[in-house]
Amino acid sequence: MDFGVSYFGVRNPAHFQRDLDAIAHLGFTYIVFTFSEEDHRFYQGSLTDFIQRTHRQGLKAYVDPWGVCGVFGGEAFTERGAWDLGGQQQRSDGRALPLLCPNSTEVRSYLQDWISTVAAVLQADAIFWDEPHFYLPAGASRSQGLWSCCCARCEAQFRARYGQPLPRTETAEVRQCKQEALVMLLNEVTAMAAAQHLNNIVCILPEHENPEGLQTKCDLFAANPHLDVLATDPYPLWHGRDVASTAMFCEALLQACARHHKAAQMWIQGFRVRAGQEQLLGEEMRLMARSGIHDMAIWSYLATGYMSSHTCAAAPRAWQVFTETMRQLS
């Protein structure tokens, strides 16, 4: 079994060393370090030091483009869309968004530079491509049915794919076209990373609203020739679902990985777990193990106890459940 944990919010080497010693002692085999646009500009040396320390402990170091370009998952803010105006996404109401479009040359240009830093400066083992996506509407934007992207690039891609103009509503064809755009982007950036001797892990957003399309989505991303590991993060507690629903995601992921000869990875929710739900994390981990998953990770260290907006109600207890179950499964 491989076990991983994400790590962010700390750039003090003395503090990190204490955390690293604890992580290694608990039996984790890798750490996923977030490397946002801010980190790329200001903390390259700090992360390089962290990764060197991680390697000396015998652990692998993966790097996450946290919130980068507004295309990858994470709470980190992006500024690329504010600078690269020509690459912005356009919402269905015509509003330009401060996020880069996955179909743009601008996103590829920035990611090429980001990848080179991860390879040559940080010297990480792999890139963890975290939840690639277009704009995710929330609140009033979601209730109004707003979506992205309606830029000229996406219009042209849709017309070429379906022979008709891009609809004003987000139809099944639009969603399929967007998914294909993300697959194309990931194929290109993973090729860049592989050329610089980095492994590639892609974590796809779970299809809770479209279970019929889950297997198709897993297969589309797993077919990437430069991919080493395909991952997903069902987070049933976050989505208000029964832990048993995770079995469906394990099955779809494992089937796609077997067909395309990739390794599989699953993530456990270590944030915003409500009081009394902590034992369900262990239940989900055991379900994953029974399903055939041999690589599990938790987002994030200490059950996100140091991030007030995302901490668990009883973060120490949630962390204890994960680490105790980890030892049982090892």
N, C-alpha and C positions, 0 to 999 in steps of 0.2 A: 504494500500500500504506500502511496505517496500522499502527503498531507501538506497543504499550503495555507498561507495567511497573507492577506494584504496589509500594507503598512504605509501610513501617510501621516502628515501633520507634525512630524518631528524631523528637525535637521541638525540637532545638537548631537555631535558624535559620542560624547560621554553618556548621554541618555540613551542613545541608540544601542551602544554597546551593552548596557544592562538589559535592554529588551532583547537584543540578539542572543545573549547568553541564555535567557529564559526560553526563547523560542527554540533554540537548539536543544536545550535540556528536555523540553517537552516532546521532542521527536519529530518536529516538522522537518520537511525535506526541501522546501523552497519558500521564498518570500516574493510577493508581488509588490514592487515599489511603484507608487504613482509618480509620473513624470509629466507634469502639466506644462502649459506654455510658460507659466511663471518659473517653474523649475528649470525649464530649458534655457531661460534667459539668465536666471540668477543663481541656480543651485547645481550646476553641472559638477563642480568639484566636490560638493558635499555628497551627492549621490554616488559619484565614483568611489569615494572613500567608503560609503556604506556597502557598496557592492564588493569591494575588495575585502572588507571585514567579513561579509557573508560567505564569500568563497573560502576564506581561511577557516571558517567554522565548518566547512564541508557541505554547505547548503547551496542550492542554485538560486540565482537571482533573475527574476523576470521583471520587465518594465512595462508599465501601463500608460498609454497616451491619454491620461485622465482629462476628460473634457476637451481634448485638443480639437480645434477647429469647429467645435460644437457638433462633431460627427461621432465622437466616442463618449461612452458613459462616464459619469462622475460629476461631483458638485463643483469642480473647479470652473472658474469663468474663462471664457475665450475672448481674445481680442482680434483674432485673425479676420473675422468678418467685418470688423470696423476699419481695418486697414486695407484689405483686399476687396474693395467694393465690387469689383467686377465678378468676383466669385460667390457673391451672396446668394443665399436661398431666397425665394420669393413665395410668400404665403398666398393662399387662394383668394384672399381679399385684396391682393395687390401690394401688400406691405413687404418691403425689403427687410430681411431678418439679419441680425449680426452673427450669422452662422455661415460657414462655407458649404456650398453645394457639393455633394459627393461626385457629381458629374463634372466639376470644374477642374481646370488646370491648376488653379491656385491652391486647392487642397493637396494636390499631388506634389506641387513644388515645395510646400511647407513640410509635408510628411517626409519627403526625400531628405531634407536637411535634418529633420528630427531623427530619422532612422540612422543617418550617418553619425550623429552624436551618440546614440545608444550603442552603436557598434564600436566606434573608434575611441570615444572618450569614456563612456561608462563601462564598456566591455561586459555587457550583460550576457546571459545565456539565451534569452528568448524575449520576444515582444508578446505581451498579452493584449491582443486587440479587443478592447472592452466594449461590448454592446454597440457595434456600428449601427447608426440610425440616421434618419432624417429628423427634422424638427418634431418634437413630441409635444403637442398642445396639452395644456392643463387648464383647469378652472373654466372661466368663461369662454376661452378660446376653444376648448374641447366641446363644451355644450353647444357652441355655435357651429360646430362642424368644420372649423378651420383646419387647414392642413398645408403641407409643403412637400414638393416644390413645384412651382409653376414658372420657373425661369425659362429663358429661351433655349437653354441646353436641354432641359427636361422635356420641353415641348417638342424639340426636334427628335429626341430619343423615342418619345411615345409615338410620334407620327411614323418614324421609321419602323417601329415594332408592330404597330397595329394599323397603319395606313389611314389614320383619322386624327383630327385635332385632339389635344389633351382636354378631357372633360373638366367641367368646373366643380364636380364633386369627386370625392376619392373613391372611385369604383374599384372592383376587384382587379381590373386590368391595370389601373393606376398603381395599386399596391404591388402587383407583380412586377411592373416596370421599375418601381423604386427598389424592390428587393434585388432585381437583377443589376441595378446600378451599384448597389452596395457590394454585391458579389464581385462585380468587375473591378471596383476600387480595391477591394481586399486582395483580389488576384494580383493586381499590379504592385501594391505596397508590400505584400508578402514576398513577391519576387525580388523587390529591392532589398528586403531584409535578408533573404536567403543568400543573395549574392554577396552580402557582407558577413556571412557565416553566423547568422542569427536564426534560431528556431522560431517558429510561428505558432501561437495559440490564438484561436479566435473564439470568443465567447459570444454567442448569439442570444438576442433577447428571446425569452420564451413566448410561445404562441398560445397564450391563455384564451384569447378571444377567437382563435382559429385553430382548434386542435386538428382539424382535417388537413390543414396545411403544414403541420409541424414536421411530418416526415419529409415532405418536399423541401422545406427550408433546410433541414439538417443535411439532406443530400446535396443541395445546391452549394452549400458552404464546404461540405466535406470533400467535394470533387476538386477543390483547389489543389493543384499539384505541388504547391509550395507550403502547404499546411502540414503541421506535425500533430497538433492536438486540437480537437473540436470540443468546446465546452458550452454549457448553458447554466442558467441560474433560476430555477423555477420559483423559489422563495414563496412557498404556499401560504405562510403566515402573513406575508405582506399583501398577498392578493386575496386573502380571506378564503382560502381553499383548504381542503383536508390534506394532511401530509401524504395520504395514500395516492394523491394525484401525481406525486413526483414519479411514481413508477412509469407512467406514460412517457414522461420526458426521458427517463433512463432508457426505456426500450427504443424510442425513436433515435436517440443519440447513438446508442450502441449498434443499432442496425446500420445506420449510415456510416459509422466509423468502420465497421466490419467490411462493408461493401467497398469502401475506398481506402482501406488499410491505414487508418488513422487511430491515434489514441484518443480516449474519452476522458473528460474531466467534468465534475459537477461541483456547484457552489452551494454553500449553506448560508442562510441569512443570519448574520451576527449583528444586526442593527434593528432597532425599533421592535424588539421582541417584547410582547406584553408580559406583565407579571403573571406567573402561573403557566406560561407556555414554554418555559425553558426545556423541559423534558422532551418536548416534541422535536427539538433539534437532534437529540440522540436517536429518537425514533426514526427520523428521516435519514440519518447517516446509516443506520442499520439496514433500512430499506434499500438504500443505494448499494450497499455492500452485497446484499442478497441478489440484487439485480445484475451484479457483475461489474460495478464501478470500482476501479482500483486507484483512483486519484480524486481526492476531495479537498476542497479549500473553504475557508470561512472569510467572509467580508464583515468585519476586519479585526485587527489585533485587539485583544481585551474586550471583545464584543462591542467595539466602537464606544467604549466607556469615556473617551476623552473628547467626543464630538457631541455637544449638548443637543443639537437638533436631531441626531440619529442614534443616540445611545439607547441601549435596552433599559427596560424598567428596572431590571436587576442584572446589570451587566456582569458582575463577578460570577453570579450563578450561571448565566448563559455561557460564559467562557469556560467555567468548570465542567459543564455538561459536555461541551464540545471536546475538550481535551481529555476528559475521562473516557468518553466513547472512542476517541481516537486511539487511546492506549489499548482499549479492549479489541479494537479491530486490527491493530498492528500485528 
